[in-house]
Amino acid sequence: MKRIIPMSSLLVVVLGLLSCRVFNPTDLQELSTKQSVPTLVSARAASTAETMIETMPEAEPEQGIIVQPPVVGLVALQDTLVQTYNKVGPGVVSIRALTRDGDGQGSGFIIDKEGHIVTNYHVVENVTDLEISFPSGLKVRGEVLGTDLDSDLAVIKVDVPAEDLFPLPLGDSDLIQVGQPVIAIGNPFGFEGTMTMGIISGLSRTIQSMHDAPGGGTFSAGDVIQTDAAINPGNSGGPLLNLNGEVIGVNRAIFTTNFNTAGEPVNSGLGFAVSINIVKRVAPALIANGIYDYPYVGILSVNDLSLLAMEELGLPRTQGVYVNQVSAGSPADKAGIIGGSRSTSFGDLLSGGDLITAIDGVEVKTFSDFIGYLIKHTSPGDTVVLTVVRDNEEMEIPIKLEKRPNR
């Protein structure tokens, strides 16, 4: 875990960026102790559960209701999981990073026959030597070609014969749905080739990036997938896959208040992965240029306003992106977007700002929708049209996007 990020101003929790180094959030001392906890289930219990599912009778259809096919049996699911693991396992690697502060471990996966590997930026941050271990037992050194602090991605190059490389197929994260089964493969706590299973718990999440913004704070990372598949320190950079064996995300972080006796963060069922469609935009640029530039508007918003706050702000609707602040000299400032200017009983929340309801005609209900659209569909230099409600009047304002500045 490279940094600790508060996710809510009301409840202070820990978003552990899964990295090769794990720190105790209290004293920030580096730890390396591994612990394992037995998680066994009796053969009798498993057999009974399988029988119950496979022999469950179909319900009589009510008028006007379409009855779905019966739930697939556990044996069929077992076969799917085993086949998927055997198919994709050879394409998942273990990454050992040596830095001035020590060494640690993360994960990555192969994307082509040229030896390019995708992982997280925080896995290779400040690396001085990089060792890549393949499931076959092959170990080679790797070179970092490019990094992206906004999405927390990096691309590594290895010099390996093509026959030793097993690229993983990339899926389409725009097609995934909440409730869809997924698996994660990586190296939690150094246990290489570990597979866990869960579902997609949420889509289009927004979390903090590792890119410091001018004036303090960080930029937002959007189009993030939430999953309850168990991911822990060491899973960073590994693939999140659908049951077809296609990568739909890159495991990045956990949201937890739980720690083991060694002070290491423990999975609590809230994991986050960079969507593969973001990777498809970022990785080619990192390979070609070493960097990727994100579009920049220059507004500060709040993703989840309470009804009381909305009422005090006098907002005409409960959906949209409220502009609390506009960064001086930003594209939003140049276009005439207005931020809040009058104090309220909600501290830093100011009233009088614009309410953005759509971008390029696409409705945005939350700040996550807004950031997700920008990241997936626009680039610096593009002009977008914002639909804005100001003083109960709707207007359209064009904005020419720039690239995100550094602090």
Summary of the structure (lengths in Angstrom):
residues: 407
radius of gyration: 23.0
end to end distance: 22.8
largest distance: 68.7
contacts: 1315
relative contact order: 0.13
helix: 19%
strand: 37%
